[in-house]
């Protein structure tokens, strides 16, 4: 009677040695310090300012647990450095300008980043290498319902 139990135990043990090992690929977490974020902000803000772009349009999209009107995508048009319109990209309807004020010009985007650095928020930013404006601003932790991931796309310099 013990022989079948022993054989069964040996089979189970041998299977465990031959079973494939599943492992998750390592996740790389890049931590940026406030000093490095501030340095990148300054470099890109200077690059933006040197180009003296006053008339432009871009699309802003916020990924967050927030009101749909805030999420967008919204098209922002700036003339002579002043926001002239914010419209919903899908409907063409005007969006309440106070809702997206921190996102309504490139200098305001730089201020948004600067404030996040001051507040020691979890922050990652990607900048356009030719013009210096931010293309992604991730503040906080979206997984914890406490973050806003912003994408700036379709940038167009206007006459």
Phi, psi and omega per residue, in radians:
X1 nan -0.571 -3.131
X2 -1.269 -0.446 -3.093
X3 -1.071 -0.831 3.109
X4 -1.084 -0.639 3.128
X5 -1.160 -0.757 3.138
X6 -1.118 -0.773 3.130
X7 -1.104 -0.738 3.115
X8 -1.065 -0.739 3.139
X9 -1.132 -0.697 3.128
X10 -1.154 -0.722 3.117
X11 -1.097 -0.791 3.127
X12 -1.079 -0.760 3.136
X13 -1.108 -0.749 -3.114
X14 -1.178 -0.589 3.086
X15 -1.136 -0.668 -3.120
X16 -1.168 -0.522 3.098
X17 -1.306 -0.452 -3.091
X18 -1.727 -0.066 -3.118
X19 -1.197 2.461 3.108
X20 -1.150 2.588 3.126
X21 -1.696 2.154 3.102
X22 -1.778 2.222 3.094
X23 -2.401 2.547 3.106
X24 -1.332 2.530 3.065
X25 -1.178 2.567 -3.105
X26 -1.126 2.490 3.107
X27 -1.740 2.230 3.128
X28 -1.695 2.084 3.099
X29 -1.865 2.115 -3.136
X30 -1.749 2.006 3.098
X31 -1.678 2.197 3.072
X32 -1.905 2.454 -3.123
X33 -1.477 2.745 3.060
X34 -0.978 -0.628 3.132
X35 -1.130 -0.726 -3.139
X36 -1.235 -0.648 3.066
X37 -1.109 -0.722 3.139
X38 -1.154 -0.692 3.118
X39 -1.111 -0.812 3.118
X40 -1.095 -0.700 3.097
X41 -1.031 -0.860 -3.110
X42 -1.072 -0.772 -3.134
X43 -1.061 -0.825 -3.070
X44 -1.306 -0.568 3.067
X45 -1.139 -0.702 3.083
X46 -1.134 -0.728 3.104
X47 -1.051 -0.779 3.111
X48 -1.077 -0.858 -3.082
X49 -1.104 -0.631 3.135
X50 -1.084 -0.480 -3.099
X51 -1.436 -0.287 3.071
X52 0.899 0.821 3.120
X53 -1.497 2.052 -3.104
X54 -1.934 -0.368 -3.115
X55 -2.101 2.032 -3.087
X56 -2.797 2.926 3.127
X57 -2.462 2.533 3.067
X58 -2.703 2.898 3.098
X59 -1.894 2.320 3.077
X60 -2.038 2.331 3.100
X61 -2.268 2.224 3.106
X62 -1.888 2.222 3.052
X63 -1.816 1.927 -3.074
X64 -2.850 2.996 3.002
X65 -1.602 1.436 -3.018
X66 -2.654 -3.129 -3.096
X67 -1.071 2.462 -3.139
X68 -0.989 -0.639 -3.138
X69 -1.092 -0.566 3.122
X70 -1.312 -0.584 -3.096
X71 -1.197 -0.655 -3.142
X72 1.387 -2.659 0.182
X73 -1.262 2.519 3.129
X74 -2.168 2.457 3.108
X75 -1.698 2.178 -3.119
X76 -1.953 2.233 3.096
X77 -2.036 2.323 -3.094
X78 -2.153 2.291 3.085
X79 -2.219 2.288 -3.111
X80 0.912 0.623 3.097
X81 1.385 0.043 -3.096
X82 -2.035 2.370 3.106
X83 -1.161 2.167 3.137
X84 -1.854 -0.407 3.093
X85 -2.783 2.579 2.991
X86 -2.335 2.036 -3.099
X87 -2.219 2.615 3.067
X88 -1.218 2.198 -3.070
X89 -1.134 -0.519 -3.097
X90 -1.429 -0.680 -3.024
X91 -1.836 -0.363 -3.061
X92 1.369 0.023 3.132
X93 -1.356 2.594 3.099
X94 -1.138 2.494 3.077
X95 -1.855 2.493 3.104
X96 -0.951 1.998 -3.051
X97 -1.085 -0.529 -3.136
X98 -1.193 -0.435 -3.132
X99 -1.148 -0.659 -3.078
X100 -1.981 0.356 -3.093
X101 -0.912 -0.789 -3.135
X102 -1.129 -0.228 -3.089
X103 -1.911 0.093 -2.884
X104 -1.520 -0.116 2.999
X105 -2.612 2.807 3.100
X106 -1.103 -0.759 3.073
X107 -1.022 -0.605 3.090
X108 -1.213 -0.574 3.046
X109 -1.110 -0.721 3.076
X110 -1.073 -0.701 3.101
X111 -1.129 -0.674 3.088
X112 -1.027 -0.772 3.121
X113 -1.144 -0.795 3.140
X114 -1.021 -0.753 3.124
X115 -1.135 -0.677 3.109
X116 -1.130 -0.645 3.087
X117 -1.139 -0.785 3.140
X118 -1.070 -0.656 -3.101
X119 -1.461 0.085 -3.120
X120 0.940 0.681 3.088
X121 -1.288 2.710 2.973
X122 -1.148 2.141 -2.959
X123 -2.536 2.313 2.912
X124 -2.353 2.418 -3.097
X125 -2.361 2.437 3.018
X126 -2.074 2.381 -3.105
X127 -2.024 2.678 3.025
X128 -1.268 2.168 -3.044
X129 -1.208 -0.408 -3.124
X130 -1.547 -0.665 -3.027
X131 -1.908 -0.364 3.074
X132 1.587 -0.200 -3.139
X133 -1.248 2.654 3.127
X134 -1.254 2.448 3.081
X135 -1.881 -0.384 3.032
X136 -2.543 2.349 3.076
X137 -2.302 1.980 -3.138
X138 -1.995 1.951 -3.104
X139 -2.027 2.198 3.092
X140 1.470 -2.831 -3.044
X141 -2.162 1.820 -3.117
X142 -1.104 -0.605 -3.130
X143 -1.103 -0.488 3.133
X144 -1.668 0.320 -3.123
X145 1.028 0.425 -3.071
X146 -2.288 0.572 -3.108
X147 -2.404 2.836 3.054
X148 -2.300 2.093 3.084
X149 -1.859 1.963 -3.051
X150 -1.869 2.357 3.062
X151 -2.095 2.276 3.064
X152 -1.923 2.093 -3.063
X153 -2.381 3.048 3.079
X154 0.943 0.634 3.125
X155 -1.106 2.352 -3.136
X156 -2.473 2.156 3.054
X157 -1.356 2.294 -3.113
X158 -1.877 2.785 3.101
X159 -1.432 nan nan
